[in-house]
């Protein structure tokens, strides 16, 4: 088997994935939800830190459920903020938790 025939399938797969990511990326930017996933990840990390602070095993179910509860609470806050879009500008709203959550995690640790 030659090198080119061996690399043909991964090359075609990379072209397909590039097209899919470009298509989905355009829709994400149009909807304005670029930083929501990063914010929810930071909130989940804060939940894990607080769970460890309260004595849960970092890899146990208590830490998982606490992190999940924090994530759901953050999603609830984001959905409430989206409903009141007239009072709060749309662009900076997902970035609001990106600053204090790592600081809070460091303070708790």
C-alpha positions as CSV (number, residue, x, y, z in Angstrom):
1,X,0.0,0.0,0.0
2,X,1.5,3.3,-1.0
3,X,1.6,6.3,1.3
4,X,-0.8,8.3,-0.8
5,X,-3.5,5.7,-0.8
6,X,-3.0,5.2,2.9
7,X,-3.5,9.0,3.5
8,X,-6.5,9.4,1.1
9,X,-9.2,8.5,3.6
10,X,-7.9,10.8,6.4
11,X,-7.5,13.6,3.9
12,X,-11.1,13.3,2.7
13,X,-12.4,13.0,6.3
14,X,-10.5,16.2,7.2
15,X,-12.1,18.0,4.2
16,X,-15.6,16.9,5.3
17,X,-15.0,17.9,8.9
18,X,-13.7,21.3,7.8
19,X,-16.9,21.9,5.8
20,X,-19.1,20.8,8.7
21,X,-17.3,23.0,11.2
22,X,-17.4,26.0,8.9
23,X,-21.2,25.6,8.4
24,X,-21.9,25.1,12.1
25,X,-19.5,27.9,13.0
26,X,-21.4,30.4,10.9
27,X,-24.6,29.5,12.7
28,X,-23.0,29.8,16.1
29,X,-21.7,33.3,15.3
30,X,-25.1,34.3,13.9
31,X,-26.9,33.3,17.0
32,X,-24.4,35.0,19.3
33,X,-23.7,32.0,21.6
34,X,-19.9,32.0,21.1
35,X,-18.8,32.3,24.8
36,X,-21.7,30.5,26.5
37,X,-19.9,27.1,26.4
38,X,-16.8,28.6,27.9
39,X,-18.8,30.3,30.6
40,X,-20.6,27.1,31.5
41,X,-17.3,25.2,31.6
42,X,-15.9,27.8,34.1
43,X,-19.1,27.5,36.2
44,X,-18.8,23.7,36.2
45,X,-15.2,24.0,37.3
46,X,-16.3,26.3,40.1
47,X,-18.8,23.7,41.2
48,X,-16.2,20.9,41.2
49,X,-13.9,23.1,43.3
50,X,-16.6,23.8,45.8
51,X,-17.5,20.1,46.0
52,X,-13.9,19.3,46.8
53,X,-13.9,22.0,49.4
54,X,-16.8,20.4,51.1
55,X,-15.0,17.0,51.2
56,X,-16.3,15.2,48.1
57,X,-13.9,13.0,46.2
58,X,-12.8,14.9,43.1
59,X,-13.5,11.9,40.9
60,X,-16.6,10.7,42.7
61,X,-20.3,11.2,42.1
62,X,-20.7,14.0,44.6
63,X,-18.3,16.2,42.7
64,X,-20.0,15.3,39.5
65,X,-23.5,16.2,40.7
66,X,-22.4,19.4,42.3
67,X,-20.7,20.5,39.1
68,X,-23.8,19.5,37.1
69,X,-26.0,21.5,39.5
70,X,-23.8,24.6,39.1
71,X,-23.9,24.2,35.3
72,X,-27.7,23.9,35.3
73,X,-27.9,27.0,37.5
74,X,-25.6,28.9,35.1
75,X,-27.8,27.8,32.2
76,X,-30.8,29.0,34.0
77,X,-29.2,32.4,34.6
78,X,-28.2,32.7,30.9
79,X,-31.7,31.8,29.8
80,X,-33.2,34.4,32.1
81,X,-30.8,37.0,30.9
82,X,-31.6,36.2,27.2
83,X,-35.3,36.7,28.1
84,X,-34.4,40.2,29.3
85,X,-32.3,41.2,26.3
86,X,-33.6,44.7,26.2
87,X,-32.0,45.6,29.5
88,X,-28.7,43.8,29.1
89,X,-26.6,44.0,25.8
90,X,-26.4,40.7,24.1
91,X,-22.6,40.4,23.4
92,X,-21.1,40.7,26.8
93,X,-23.6,38.6,28.7
94,X,-21.9,35.2,28.3
95,X,-18.5,36.8,29.1
96,X,-19.7,38.0,32.5
97,X,-18.9,34.7,34.4
98,X,-15.6,34.2,32.5
99,X,-13.8,36.7,34.9
100,X,-14.9,35.9,38.4
101,X,-15.3,32.1,38.3
102,X,-11.6,31.2,38.0
103,X,-10.9,33.8,40.7
104,X,-13.5,32.2,42.9
105,X,-12.1,28.8,42.3
106,X,-8.7,30.0,43.3
107,X,-10.1,31.6,46.5
108,X,-11.9,28.4,47.4
109,X,-8.9,26.1,46.9
